Amino acid sequence: MDDHKPAILWLRQDFRLEDNPALNAASEHPLLALYIWDEEDPKPPGGAARWWLSRSLSSLRSSFQEHCVQLVFKRGSPLEILKELIDETKACAVYWNRCYEPHAMKRDREIKAHLRDMGIICESFNASLLAEPWELQTKSEKPYQVFTPFWKAFQCLNFPKPLPTPNICGYKPAVSTDDIQAWGLNPALWGSGLQNTWRPGEAGAWEKMDRFLEGRIEKYAIQRDFPSGNFTSRLSPHLHWGEISPGQIWQVVNHLYGEDASPFLRQVAWREFSYHVLFHFPKLQSEPLRPSFNNFPWQSHSEALKAWQEGKTGYPIVDAGMRELWHTGWMHNRVRLIVASFLVKDLLIPWQKGEEWFWDTLVDADLANNAASWQWVAGCGIDAAPFFRIFNPVLQSQKFDPQGVYIKKWVPELVSLGAPHIHAPWDAPPEILKKASVKLGKNYPPPIIDHAFARQRALDAFRLL
């Protein structure tokens, strides 16, 4: 090995300097950091995720500049770009942290084999999961298909301590780089909502983490289902893009709170379980894991789908969630369950349509977590919710937003309508609606479907599977 030859650090979803094993390995050489927009990716980031990506990369570039390391941006075929850079810089090694999406795993295997045939050192590492998807298995040596036993086994693992930022030095001379502003990563659809809500980057991740640790985690188990409060961590986009690692989260939270942190760490483990399932069942991303659902009588209602997407279903809690999503690129987890159940079970619209919309509008859009969660709600995945679990949007609203605080924030048409009428405006007396300036069918829609009818229709369809 020639320590004077540079190494290429290929960054993907690991936009941090701390606890970055590929960076630690590459730090033995003069370093060239690289991000590639993979034009061969069959499922590139959606609109909101692209917005996050552009800002996270800009933040990471600044972090590397502080260490006199250049972060190079390239667009095209990863293998061809790596070969060109190796030829230009005479790099002796390429390091990266693993991705687990089916396309990425196939691509990385091929690239690793090709580079090694060229005589290039090529190593990959685990930086985005606490446990590799293949590490845990049942006593019968099969993948886990139910979360609870997975969670029990997961807690028995010993996780390595997070790595500090290594001493690094940059490769010279400078390499030509794309201007990421020319990549079209800034869709104009969201206005200022994303900008006013998020601070992408490693520093922004720790800012969110510190705020969560300032007392909120102690209330997490009790308050996490109430969307009007601020009791969840909102770390999901930072975790997806690797601005903070699950190992860092696990160590800090477990150290400070021990057993009291279990409800929160269980959510971290659900993400791990989603990747475990995706690795062993790659069709999770697009096909129901329960074959009987291939014959389910899904409906194709373009107007109903549009009403759901725009937050105009007439069900205030559903509309609030969909508008929060459009404005901020994020939605409270309890509300995600409510809006997903409404789409799949009230409207009988295929879960893939919901997954596609979330993929394009969530800043934390994650293939494994997104698909596993949608299949769970639809009842067609591993460890799925039973078919008869159909959320009543009115009851959910009454239970988790009793005073309508969350609804009023995102559905201003109903701001003057108090509880209990705000949960079901169509049942409110005419004089109450008039006083609140609510005109059903004019400034707020009536329900696009009757929930009692929709529930029975869904139950009848599910029982035929």
BALO-151204 format. One record per residue (C-alpha): residue in one letter; x, y, z. Coordinates in steps of 0.02 Angstrom, whole numbers, plus 32768, in hexadecimal, padded with zeros to 4 digits. Each point is the difference from the previous one (the first is absolute). Example, Ala and Ser with C-alpha at 12.3 -4.5 7.8 and 13.67 -1.06 7.14 Angstrom:
// residues 2
   code     c1     c2     c3
      A   8267   7F1F   8186
      S   8045   80AC   7FDF
//
This chain:
// residues 465
   code     c1     c2     c3
      M   8000   8000   8000
      D   8041   80AC   7FD2
      D   7FCB   8078   808B
      H   802A   8095   7F91
      K   7F80   7FD0   7F7D
      P   7F52   8044   8020
      A   7F65   7FA2   8034
      I   7F51   8027   7FC3
      L   7F76   8009   8082
      W   7F5E   7FDF   7FA3
      L   7F74   804E   8066
      R   7F4A   7FCB   7FEA
      Q   7F92   800F   809B
      D   8088   801F   8081
      F   8010   80BD   8002
      R   8065   8014   80A1
      L   80B2   8002   803E
      E   7FE3   7FAD   80A8
      D   7FDF   7F45   800C
      N   8026   7FE6   7F48
      P   8063   7F5D   7FEE
      A   8024   8018   7F45
      L   8047   80AC   8026
      N   806C   7FB6   808A
      A   8045   7F7D   7F88
      A   8020   8080   7F77
      S   8057   8077   8079
      E   80A0   7F99   7FF1
      H   8017   8050   7F54
      P   7FF2   80AD   7FB4
      L   7F44   800C   7FED
      L   7F8A   802A   7F73
      A   7F48   8000   8034
      L   7F82   7FDB   7F77
      Y   7F44   8004   7FEC
      I   7FB2   7FB6   7F62
      W   7F51   8022   7FC2
      D   7FDD   7F51   7FBF
      E   7FA2   8015   7F5D
      E   7FE5   7F42   7FFA
      D   7F9E   7FFD   80A3
      P   7F51   7FBB   7FD9
      K   7FB8   8060   8094
      P   805B   80A6   8016
      P   7FD3   8073   8091
      G   7F58   8057   7FF7
      G   7FE5   80BB   7FFE
      A   8008   8026   80BA
      A   8093   7F8A   8017
      R   805E   8057   7F72
      W   7FE6   80A5   805A
      W   804D   7FB5   809C
      L   808C   7FAE   7F9E
      S   803B   80A2   7FB2
      R   800D   8057   80A8
      S   804B   7F6E   805B
      L   8088   7FF0   7F7C
      S   8025   80BA   800C
      S   8012   7FF0   80BC
      L   8070   7F69   7FED
      R   806C   805A   7F80
      S   801D   808B   8080
      S   8030   7F80   8084
      F   8080   7FB0   7F8E
      Q   8044   80AA   7FCD
      E   802A   8021   80B6
      H   8076   7F6A   7FF3
      C   8043   8037   7F55
      V   7FA9   7F6D   7FAB
      Q   7FA3   8018   7F5C
      L   7F52   7FB7   7FED
      V   7FE9   7FDB   7F47
      F   7F55   7FF3   7FAE
      K   7FE6   7F95   7F65
      R   7F67   7FC5   7FA1
      G   7FF2   7F62   7F97
      S   8032   7F49   800F
      P   8058   7FE0   80A7
      L   8077   7F7E   7FB8
      E   8034   806F   7F6F
      I   8018   8097   8070
      L   8069   7F9D   807C
      K   806C   7FBB   7F74
      E   801C   80AE   7FB9
      L   8030   8047   80AA
      I   8074   7F6F   8025
      D   8056   801D   7F5A
      E   800D   80BC   801E
      T   803C   7FFA   80B5
      K   805B   7F58   8002
      A   7F96   7FD2   8097
      C   802E   7F5B   804F
      A   7F60   7FE1   8062
      V   7F45   8021   8003
      Y   7F9C   7FF8   80A1
      W   7F47   8010   801E
      N   7F78   7FDA   807F
      R   7F80   7F81   7FCD
      C   7F51   8021   7FBD
      Y   7F7F   7F76   800C
      E   7F81   8025   7F78
      P   7FFD   7F70   7F81
      H   803F   806D   7F71
      A   808C   8048   8069
      M   803B   7F57   803F
      K   8009   7FB9   7F50
      R   8058   809B   7FBF
      D   807F   8000   808D
      R   802B   7F48   7FEC
      E   8024   801B   7F48
      I   8068   809C   8020
      K   8064   7FAE   808A
      A   8028   7F6A   7F92
      H   8032   806F   7F6E
      L   8071   8071   8066
      R   8055   7F6E   8056
      D   8023   7FB4   7F55
      M   8057   80A5   7FD9
      G   806E   7FEA   809A
      I   7FA7   8087   8063
      I   7FE2   7FE8   80BA
      C   7F44   8005   8015
      E   7FAA   7FEF   80A8
      S   7F52   8023   8042
      F   7FC0   8018   80B1
      N   7F62   8007   8067
      A   7FD8   80B2   8031
      S   7F43   800D   7FF5
      L   7FC1   7F6D   8066
      L   8024   7FBC   80AD
      A   7FF5   7F4E   7FBF
      E   801E   7FC3   7F50
      P   7F5F   7FB9   7FB5
      W   804C   7F52   7FF9
      E   8043   7FFC   80B2
      L   7F5F   7FD4   805B
      Q   7F9D   7F61   7FE1
      T   7F83   7F94   805B
      K   802C   7F5E   8059
      S   7FD1   7FA6   7F61
      E   8080   806B   7FA3
      K   7F7F   8062   7F9F
      P   7FE2   80BC   7FF3
      Y   7F8D   8050   807E
      Q   7F52   8023   7FC1
      V   7FB5   8045   80A1
      F   8043   809B   8054
      T   7FEE   7FD3   80B8
      P   8077   7F6A   7FFE
      F   8075   8064   7F90
      W   7FFF   808B   8082
      K   8027   7F86   808C
      A   8093   7FB7   7FA0
      F   803A   80AC   7FC9
      Q   8010   803E   80B3
      C   8079   7F73   8028
      L   8080   803D   7F81
      N   809C   8060   8030
      F   8019   8099   7F94
      P   80AB   804F   7FE2
      K   8024   80AB   8045
      P   7FEC   808F   7F83
      L   80A1   8038   7FAC
      P   8048   80AE   8015
      T   802A   806E   7F6C
      P   80AB   7FC6   7FC2
      N   8093   806D   7FD0
      I   7FF1   8018   7F45
      C   8061   8059   7F79
      G   7FC3   8029   7F53
      Y   8040   7FC8   7F58
      K   8050   8086   7F94
      P   7FEA   8043   7F7B
      A   7F48   802A   7FF5
      V   7F90   7F92   7F93
      S   7F7A   8044   7F8C
      T   7F54   7FF7   804E
      D   7F4C   801B   7FCC
      D   7F99   8091   8042
      I   7F76   7FA8   805F
      Q   7F92   8099   7FE9
      A   7FF5   7FCA   7F4A
      W   7FBD   7F54   802F
      G   7F4E   803D   8019
      L   7FF7   7FCB   80B7
      N   7F97   8094   8036
      P   7F4B   7FE7   7FCA
      A   7F99   809E   800E
      L   7F65   7FA6   803D
      W   8017   8016   80BA
      G   801F   80B9   8012
      S   8052   802E   80A5
      G   7FB6   7F75   8069
      L   8095   7F8B   7FFA
      Q   807D   808D   8016
      N   7FA6   803F   809C
      T   7FF0   7F53   804D
      W   80A8   7FAA   7FE9
      R   80BA   8019   800E
      P   804F   7F72   7F9B
      G   80AF   7FCA   802E
      E   8063   7FB0   808D
      A   7FF3   809B   8070
      G   7F44   8008   7FE2
      A   7FF0   7F49   8032
      W   8055   801C   80A6
      E   7F99   809C   801D
      K   7F64   7F94   7FEF
      M   804D   7F7A   806E
      D   802E   8079   808B
      R   7F52   804B   8002
      F   7FB2   7F53   800B
      L   8071   7FD4   8092
      E   7FCC   809D   805F
      G   7F72   7FAB   805B
      R   7F93   7FCD   7F6E
      I   8038   7F4C   7FFE
      E   7FBC   7FEA   80B0
      K   7F53   8028   7FBE
      Y   8015   7FA2   7F5C
      A   7FA9   7F5F   8034
      I   7F65   805E   803C
      Q   7FF8   8092   7F88
      R   8048   7FBF   7F5C
      D   7F55   7FDC   7FB2
      F   7FC1   80B3   8014
      P   802E   8061   7F62
      S   7FE0   80AD   804A
      G   8093   7FEB   8077
      N   80B8   7FFC   7FDA
      F   802D   7F5D   8054
      T   804C   7F9D   7F71
      S   80B6   8011   7FCF
      R   7FE7   8031   7F49
      L   80A8   7FAE   7FE0
      S   7FC0   7F91   7F73
      P   8041   8068   7F6C
      H   80A7   801A   8055
      L   800B   7F46   8021
      H   7FCE   7FD3   7F4E
      W   8087   806E   7FB4
      G   8082   7FC6   807D
      E   801B   80A9   8051
      I   7FF6   7FA1   80A4
      S   8017   7F45   8016
      P   7F8D   7F86   805A
      G   8097   7FD1   8069
      Q   8014   80B3   803C
      I   7F47   800C   8029
      W   7FFE   7F58   8058
      Q   8099   8024   806A
      V   7FCD   80AE   8039
      V   7F49   7FD8   8023
      N   8023   7F59   8053
      H   808A   804B   806B
      L   7F94   808F   803D
      Y   7F5A   7FA8   8016
      G   801B   7F44   8005
      E   7F5D   7F9E   8009
      D   7F9B   80A1   7FF6
      A   803F   8014   7F4E
      S   7FB8   7F5A   7FC7
      P   7F63   8047   7FA9
      F   806D   8074   7F98
      L   8088   7F82   7FDA
      R   7F79   7F87   7FCA
      Q   7FDC   8079   7F71
      V   80B8   7FFD   7FD0
      A   7FF4   7F43   7FFE
      W   7F66   8005   7F8E
      R   806D   8055   7F7F
      E   807F   7F74   8014
      F   7F74   7F7F   7FEF
      S   7FC6   8054   7F5F
      Y   80AD   7FEB   7FB4
      H   8009   7F4D   8040
      V   7F5D   7FDB   7FA4
      L   8033   805C   7F62
      F   80A4   7FA1   7FF7
      H   7FAD   7F56   800F
      F   7F63   802D   7F9C
      P   8036   807D   7F79
      K   7F52   8008   7FB2
      L   7FC9   8060   809C
      Q   8020   80A3   7FA3
      S   7F79   7FE4   7F7E
      E   7F9B   7F61   8019
      P   7F94   7FC0   808F
      L   805C   7F7C   8065
      R   7F5D   7FA3   8018
      P   7FD6   7FB9   7F52
      S   7F44   8000   8021
      F   8004   80BE   7FF4
      N   8028   7FF3   7F47
      N   7F47   7FDC   7FE8
      F   7FBF   8088   8074
      P   7F76   806B   7FB1
      W   805C   80A6   8007
      Q   7FA6   8098   7FBD
      S   8044   807F   7F85
      H   7FB8   80A7   8037
      S   806D   808A   7FBC
      E   7F94   808A   804C
      A   8001   7FAD   80AA
      L   80BD   7FE9   7FF8
      K   8014   80B7   7FD2
      A   7F90   8036   8090
      W   806A   7F98   8077
      Q   80A3   8047   7FBB
      E   7FC2   80B3   800F
      G   7FB4   7FEC   80AD
      K   7F4D   8019   7FC5
      T   7FAB   7F60   8038
      G   7F87   8054   8079
      Y   804C   7FA2   8092
      P   805F   8086   8062
      I   8085   7F91   804E
      V   8028   7FB3   7F57
      D   8005   80A9   7FAA
      A   806E   8049   8088
      G   807F   7F75   7FEB
      M   8007   800D   7F44
      R   8015   80BD   8008
      E   8089   7FF2   8082
      L   8057   7F87   7F8B
      W   7FF3   8075   7F6B
      H   803B   8097   8063
      T   808D   7FB3   8066
      G   8030   7F5E   7FA7
      W   7FD9   7FA1   80A0
      M   7F6A   7FBC   805D
      H   7FE5   7FC8   80B2
      N   8009   7F42   800D
      R   7F53   7FE7   804D
      V   7FB5   8069   7F75
      R   8062   7F9D   7F7E
      L   7FA3   7F66   803C
      I   7F58   8059   7FF8
      V   8016   8045   7F50
      A   8048   7F5B   7FC0
      S   7F6E   7F9E   8047
      F   7F86   807B   7FB3
      L   804D   7FF0   7F53
      V   800E   7F43   8000
      K   7F68   7FCA   8063
      D   7F82   808C   7FEF
      L   8025   8028   7F4A
      L   8044   7F54   7FCE
      I   808B   8054   7F9F
      P   809D   7F91   7FF0
      W   8085   801D   8083
      Q   8080   801A   7F74
      K   7FA9   80A4   7FD4
      G   8019   803D   80B1
      E   80B3   7FC5   8003
      E   8022   805E   7F5D
      W   7FB8   80A1   8048
      F   8063   7FEF   80A1
      W   809D   7FDB   7F9B
      D   7FED   80A5   7FA5
      T   7FCA   806D   8093
      L   805E   7FC0   8099
      V   80AB   8045   802A
      D   801F   7F5D   805D
      A   7FC2   7F90   7F72
      D   8055   7F5A   801E
      L   7FE1   7F6B   7F8F
      A   8002   7F7A   8087
      N   7FA3   8060   8086
      N   7F82   804A   7F87
      A   7FD3   7F5B   7FAC
      A   7FFD   7F9A   80A1
      S   7F90   807E   8057
      W   7F85   800E   7F6E
      Q   7FF5   7F43   7FF2
      W   7FE5   7FF6   80BC
      V   7F6C   8076   7FF8
      A   7FB9   7FAB   7F66
      G   800C   7F57   8054
      C   8062   7FB1   7F73
      G   80B1   8001   8047
      I   8064   7FA6   8082
      D   7FC1   8019   80B2
      A   7F70   805F   7FB2
      A   7F70   8051   805B
      P   7F68   7F8D   7FFE
      F   7F86   8025   7F74
      F   7F78   8034   8079
      R   806C   808D   8049
      I   7FB2   8092   7FA5
      F   801F   80A8   8051
      N   7F65   806A   801A
      P   8042   80AE   7FD4
      V   7F82   8057   8071
      L   8026   7F95   8098
      Q   80BB   800F   7FE1
      S   7FED   80BC   7FF6
      Q   7F9B   8007   80A1
      K   807E   7F94   805B
      F   80A4   804B   7FC6
      D   7FD0   80B5   7FD7
      P   7F6F   8019   8079
      Q   7FFC   80BE   7FF8
      G   8028   8005   7F46
      V   80A3   805F   801A
      Y   805A   7F9F   7F78
      I   7F6C   800D   7F89
      K   7FF2   80BC   8017
      K   80B8   8017   7FD8
      W   7FF3   7FAA   7F58
      V   7F4A   8017   7FD1
      P   7FE3   80BA   801F
      E   7F50   7FF6   7FB5
      L   7FCD   7FAD   80A4
      V   805F   8071   8078
      S   7F61   8047   804D
      L   7FAD   7F56   8013
      G   8016   7FB8   80AD
      A   7FFC   7F50   8046
      P   7FA7   7F8C   7FEB
      H   7FBE   8042   7F5A
      I   80AC   801C   7FB4
      H   8019   7F44   7FF4
      A   7F63   7FE8   7F95
      P   7FC4   80A7   7FBA
      W   7F76   7FAD   7F9B
      D   7FA9   7FD0   80A3
      A   8008   80AF   8049
      P   7F5C   8062   800F
      P   7FEA   8083   7F76
      E   8009   8090   807D
      I   80A9   7FC1   8041
      L   8045   7FF5   7F4F
      K   7FBE   80AD   7FD6
      K   804E   804C   809B
      A   80A7   7FAF   7FD3
      S   7FF1   803B   7F4B
      V   8009   7F4C   7FC2
      K   7FA1   7FE3   7F5F
      L   8004   7F48   7FD3
      G   8017   7FEA   7F47
      K   8040   80B2   7FEC
      N   8093   8026   8072
      Y   8013   7F50   8046
      P   7FCB   7F5E   7FAC
      P   7F82   7F84   8044
      P   8044   7F4F   801A
      I   802C   7FAF   7F5A
      I   7FC3   7F5A   8046
      D   7F9A   7FC4   8095
      H   8076   7FA6   8076
      A   7F7F   7F81   803E
      F   7FDA   7FCD   7F4C
      A   80BA   7FFE   7FD3
      R   802D   7F97   8097
      Q   7F7E   7F7B   7FD9
      R   8033   7FFE   7F49
      A   80B5   7FE5   8031
      L   7FD6   7F76   807C
      D   7F98   7FA6   7F7C
      A   8091   800B   7F84
      F   8084   7FC8   807D
      R   7F99   7F69   8036
      L   8003   7FBE   7F4E
      L   80BF   7FF2   7FFF
//
